[in-house]
Amino acid sequence: MSTTAAPTRQHVPPPRRDAGPEEAVDTAIDEACRTLHLPTIRGRVEEMAAEAMRQRSSYKDFLADLLEAECAEREERRKQRLVRDASFPRPKRLEDFDFTENPNVTPELVGTLSDPAWVKAGQPLCLIGDSGTGKSHLLIGIGTAIAEAGLRVRYTTTVNLVNELAEAADEKKLARTIARYGRVDLLCLDEFGYLDLDKSGAKLLFQIFTEREERRAIAIASNAPFSEWKQTFTDPRLCTAIVDRVTFNAHIVETGTDS
């Protein structure tokens, strides 16, 4: 006859016998918070208990305040983790963008792009303009806002992505690498117009666009207008296909020519 082992239960050790009533309660709260992974409640319970006594809060109000503080701190840690996982090269926020220096970009437009609706719809974003017009600031700032909204974001330069794909192809890991990039909600590609791609490199990049088409959003920053992309993608058919992928149902922002 088979027997099933009883599930193990985490045990909160009792307080020392010589501990006073208040110290025993503190120990029990501390140990329970460690067991349940509630670091915010563990760190703030004394402060919030004192405030609850001053406010003469009910037990339910006090409990609700504790749980709200834990949830808020957990959400903040999640936002920080998503921003960190995006691998931005430097911190840039939309709040710091100087609209007076670039009248081509309006706060209303930036407000629309900081809302994750277009990302959830799988729409592309193209930031086109000369160097020094704020493309990278906007790309990183928008990506940061989307990450803080709870979506997965990944930043990379175009040349780094192509090199990574080429190495993955050599190591027979291309499908796995493409799938990994396909899982993020927003892929931010910077410095899109700074390289000349041969047919092999363009095909690798095209696979990323195809994997994400109309399902996952992609945002690019390019210093070259679409008419000059044939210098980057030397194969005319691939160039046309890539332009089609990144412009269909896209948000196109021209940041201008004045640095």
N, C-alpha and C positions, 0 to 999 in steps of 0.2 A: 504494500500500500504506500503510495507516494504521499509525501507531506510537503506542505507549502510553508516556507519560512515566514514568520510574521514580519511585516514591514518595520524597518528600523525607524525610530523617532528621535529627532534631535532633542537632547536633554539640556535644559537650562540649569546649570548648577545652582544649588541653594546658596544663599548668603552665609557668611561666617556666623557662627552662633553668638560671637561676642558683638556682632553688629547691632546698632540701634535700629529702631523701626524705620526712621527716615533713610538711613544708610542702606538698609535692606531693600527698600523700595527703589532707591537709585541703582543699586546693583542689579536688581531684577529688570529694570527698564534698560539698562546698558546692555545686559546680556541678551535680552529679547531683540533689541535693535540690531545687535551684531548678527544674531541668528537669522533674522528676517531681512537683513541687508537694507536697513533704514538709516543711512548715515546722517541725513539732515535732521531727523527727529532726535537721533542720539546726540547730535551736537547742539541742538537748539531747545531741547525740552525744558531745561532749567529757566532759560530766558522767557520762553513762551508760557511756562507755568506761572512765573511771577507776573507776567502781563495779564494772564487770565484771572489771577486773584485780584489784581487791581481793578480789572473791568467787571469783576464778579460774573464771569462767563459761566454758562452751564457746562456740565460734563460733555454734552454733545457738541457744543460750540468749541470747546477746547480741543476735542478729538478732531473735529472738522478742520480747525486751524492747523493742527499738526499734520494731518494728511495732505492738506492743500500745499503746505510748505514743502513736504517731501515730493509731491508730484511736480511742483514748479521747478524745484532744483533738479529733479531727474530729467525734465524736459530741457532745461538749460544745458545739462551735460550732454544730452543727445544732440542738440544743435551744435555744440562745440565739437563733438566727435564727427558729425557729418561735414562740417567745414574743414576739419583737419584731414579727413579722408579724401577730400577733393584735391589735395595736393597743390593748392595755389602757391605760386612762388613768393608772394608777398601779400600782406593784408591790404585790401582796397574795398572801401564801402561806398555805396551810392550816395550816402549822406554827405560824403566829402567831395563829390564831383562838383566842379566849378562851372555852373551853367553860364555864367557871364563871360567865360572864356570861350565857350563854344555855343553860339546861338542856334546851331543846327540841331542840338539835342535839348529837348524840353523836359521839365519835371513831369509833365503829364505822360510823356512817352516812357520815361524811366519808371514811373509808377505802374504803368501797364506791364512792363517787362519784369518788374520785381514780383508781380503776382504769378503764382505757379500755374495758372490756368492754361497758358500756351504750352508749357512744358508737359502737362498732363495730356494735352491734345496731340502731342508729338510733332509740333510745328517747329520749323527751323528758324534761326535768327542769323542774319548776316549784318555785321558791322563793317562798313566799307569806308575807307578814308586814308589820307596820308599819315605818315608817322607824326606823332606828337599831337594828334587830334583827340586823344582820349579813348581809343578803341580798347586797349588792354585794361584800362581802369574800368570801363563799362563792362567788359567781359567778366572780369574778376568780381566786380561789385554785384552784377546780376547773378552770377554763379553763387556768390556768398548768400544773397537774399533767398535764392531758391533752396540752398542747403538748409538755411535757418528755417525755412518753411516745412522742413521735414523730408525733402526729397534727396536722392543720391545724386551727387555731382562729381564729375572728374574733369580736371584741367590738365592739358598738355599742349606743347607746341606741335605743330604739324610735322616738323622734321623728326622730333623725338618719337612721335607715334609711328611714322613710316619706318624708322629704324627699328623700333620695337617689333613691328609686324614682320620686317625682313628677318630679324633674328629668330622670331618664333617660327617662321616658315622653314628656316634652315634646320631648326631643332625639332621639326615636325610637331609644333605646338600651336600652329596658326589658328585652328578651329577653336581651341580653348581660349586663346587670347581675344579673338573676335567675340566670342560668347561673353567674356568678362566685360568687354567694353559695351556689349549690347545690353547688359543688365542695368547700367546706370541710367537714371532718368534724364540727365542732361550731360552731354559731352561738350566741353568748351575747348575749341581748337584755336590756338593763338598763332600769330605769325604765318598766316595761310599763304601770303603772297611772296614769301621770302626765299623760295626754293624752286629749282627746276627738277621736275620729276621725270624719270624715264618711264617707259610703258609698264615695267614691272612694279615700280613704286606706286604709280597711279592706280594700277589694278588692285594693289593691296589696300590703298586708301578707299577705293570704290567699294570694296567689300564691307568696310565699316559703315559707309553711307547706306548701302543696300540692307545691311542687317538692322539698321535703325529706322529705315524709311517708314514714315507715317505711324510709327509705333513709339519711338523714343526721340526726344528732341535733341537737336544739335545746334550749337552756336559757334560761329566762326568770326574771327577778326582778320580782315585782309587789307593790305595797303594797295591792292590792285583792283581796279574795277573789273566787272565780269568780262568786258571786252578784251582784257589783257590776260585772262586765265589761260589762254592757249600757249602762253609762254611758260606757264607752270606745268600744264598738262599737254605735252607735245603731241599726243595722239588725239586727233580732232574728235573722233567718236567718243572716246572716254571723257574728253573735256565737256562735250555737250551733255553727256549722261550725268556727270558730276554736277554741272551747273543746274541741270533739271532737278536733281535730288535736293540740293540745298536752297532752291528758290521756290519750289512748289508750295503754295500756301504759307509762304514765309513772311516774317517780319524783316524788312530791309531798312536799315538805318545808315544814312550817309553822314559820316561825321565831318566831312569837309576836307579842304586842302590846306587851310592855314594852320600851321603848327602852333 
